[in-house]
Amino acid sequence: MTVGILGGGQLARMIALAGIPLGQEFVVLDPSAEAGAVRLSHLLQGAYDDPALLKKMAQQAAVVTYEFENVPATAAKYLTEHTTIYPPAKALQIAQDRLVEKQHFQSLGIQTAPFAAVDNLDGLKQAMPSIGYPAILKSRCMGYDGKGQVAIKSAEELTDAWHKMQDAPSIVEGFIPFQREVSIIAVRRVNGDTVFYPLSENTHKGGILRIARCISNDPLQTAAENTVLKLMESLDYVGTIALELFDVDGQLIANEFAPRVHNSGHWSIEGSETSQFENHLRAILDLPLGTTQSVGFSAMVNFIGNVPPEASVLAIPHVHLQLYDKSPRKGRKVAHATVRCDDEQRFNDALTTLHELATQFDDS
Amino acid sequence: MTVGILGGGQLARMIALAGIPLGQEFVVLDPSAEAGAVRLSHLLQGAYDDPALLKKMAQQAAVVTYEFENVPATAAKYLTEHTTIYPPAKALQIAQDRLVEKQHFQSLGIQTAPFAAVDNLDGLKQAMPSIGYPAILKSRCMGYDGKGQVAIKSAEELTDAWHKMQDAPSIVEGFIPFQREVSIIAVRRVNGDTVFYPLSENTHKGGILRIARCISNDPLQTAAENTVLKLMESLDYVGTIALELFDVDGQLIANEFAPRVHNSGHWSIEGSETSQFENHLRAILDLPLGTTQSVGFSAMVNFIGNVPPEASVLAIPHVHLQLYDKSPRKGRKVAHATVRCDDEQRFNDALTTLHELATQFDDS
């Protein structure tokens, strides 16, 4: 069975590593011949909306998936019409536009921060009384890792903030004074079966995820599962999904979702019985989903900009390294490592050591 | 770092799957373009002793390893002289000849079954009084999965048995009335560091391994570790090694060793903190070895001849499938699956179901 993937970066790479033992072959569409999944797949090199390449992909792949949500609408449309694309195009449409996404949450009764659409400086000024300060102005489309976002602390900053957006259609959101950022990864199979991973507790810095920690038996687990289930059903979803949430005094506030495997679920490779990558493939190929329960304590640490020397990482007990074959660059996710251990104290010690090492080599 | 592998079958495939996350690239020498590791590596297609291909491999690979012990002596010699080959050629020399292997065990004070070299029918007849019945006649070289072996129950069978060996230099071994077959997998790094896996309890049928089960805290663990350590040190060993042993009333009797990753250690992918494949690579690249402790209960079941439908395997909870991309053929190992679970009862239930499924599709 050949699976197509739009994008050949680290997510495609980890999908392929999970699928090869299951006998799958991969065809990847990516502009770069250096992409991390290339050595594990057949590469179609070019633009994501190149009609000739999309045609080849539709011919070669029984099902196509993607590793990033900014798939061009024309590509999603073509693949929907000429093969099968999962998660479905509807999930892409909604996830690509922060305003539509928030409105979709609202329509499902899922709580969000206060928000308003903003198309010009006047609109921003009019919206602020109901949003309140501090707030965050975000471009509706194409943002990731904190890009395309400006914090606004007071009315004096409105003009500057709007100029930074360069007239991009935007959304302004009230700042939520949360206790924790968490995410829930869930998977829905073609036949409608679903599984949920334990909550991930996430630490960001500079808009980039740094640590994602698997939390077993979190008191908010059931509430998070109910929320993401509602979301998946509303989208006729198939595949792995990640829903980012704020924990505000034990209430969950939805931030955004990603219609794909997600950085906050990388610990599932070692820390769950079946990884988010394998379950994504099982889901889109309509195979039975694997159990998702946690295996001991686990947490993932991202390496940003640089990877520490391999021997230093591997010298830490209970650590698993995942390199992405990406060259060092400021602010770039180049690798991650996961600590997994059955013993809580040894787990905490190893995580502390790993995080210190990552911080030392951080370039973000 | 590029690693060369002689042989591109399932062991090379699982080595590559373990090494790609660590940033390694692979070049594989194999006669077949259909070999299971081909999609994960650069293929040098041809004979294992092809001088031009060995030259290319020595140029491309910083270190070369192998997935089978019948590496031609000329190839091992060339690679030793022109690059680095691990495990070292000495381990190959000894493992390739059952007589030399048994004599090596003897020289280290490691207990074996009674044995004698046999070069003709007269020699066989002369040896039998000291060996006793029943016995097993084995070709000294090139046997695997029970091939090249004949059981001898009484003196009347000697002539027939010898004819079946087709005059191949042989060894006759007394039959050991063992309670269990176990193996110990160990790993020795370039710098001499060693780690040991929990014992594997192995069930064979028709000379082919069927089930390998990880046994934590076996009373014979320390004795097995001491034995394999002595063996590794005698060979200046580097890499993963497997030593097969008989448990006879709590005494360990050495059967044979394999200077490579081994079928009885496949459960380590999910059932140990670091798999035998990853630790093999860490060892030969002189990187810190990973911890080997067991993660819950685990056991591996081989699929011989045929693979059951993928959905039937994946429907069993706690099961991980590993396909080798090999076409079905009588008696051929085409895939395996591992059950891993923290709960003993659920583990046993899943293993029973998996074994029944494997038996149903068995063609051996």
Contacts between the chains, C-beta under 8 A, distances in Angstrom:
chain1	res1	chain2	res2	distance
A	13	B	20	7.9
A	17	B	17	6.4
A	17	B	20	6.6
A	17	B	21	6.9
A	20	B	13	7.9
A	20	B	17	6.5
A	20	B	39	7.1
A	20	B	40	7.1
A	21	B	17	6.9
A	21	B	320	7.7
A	21	B	321	6.5
A	21	B	322	4.7
A	21	B	323	6.3
A	22	B	310	6.9
A	22	B	321	6.0
A	22	B	323	6.4
A	23	B	310	7.1
A	23	B	323	4.0
A	23	B	325	6.6
A	25	B	39	7.1
A	39	B	20	7.1
A	39	B	25	7.1
A	39	B	40	7.3
A	40	B	20	7.1
A	40	B	39	7.3
A	40	B	40	6.7
A	273	B	318	6.3
A	273	B	340	7.3
A	273	B	341	7.8
A	274	B	320	7.9
A	282	B	314	6.5
A	287	B	310	6.4
A	287	B	311	5.5
A	287	B	314	5.2
A	288	B	311	6.1
A	288	B	314	4.6
A	288	B	315	4.3
A	290	B	314	7.0
A	290	B	317	8.0
A	291	B	317	5.3
A	291	B	318	6.2
A	295	B	295	6.2
A	295	B	296	7.1
A	295	B	342	7.1
A	296	B	295	7.1
A	310	B	22	6.9
A	310	B	23	7.0
A	310	B	287	6.4
A	311	B	287	5.5
A	311	B	288	6.1
A	314	B	282	6.5
A	314	B	287	5.2
A	314	B	288	4.6
A	314	B	290	6.9
A	315	B	288	4.3
A	317	B	290	8.0
A	317	B	291	5.3
A	318	B	273	6.3
A	318	B	291	6.2
A	320	B	21	7.7
A	320	B	274	7.9
A	321	B	21	6.5
A	321	B	22	6.0
A	322	B	21	4.7
A	323	B	21	6.3
A	323	B	22	6.4
A	323	B	23	4.0
A	325	B	23	6.6
A	340	B	273	7.3
A	341	B	273	7.9
A	342	B	295	7.1
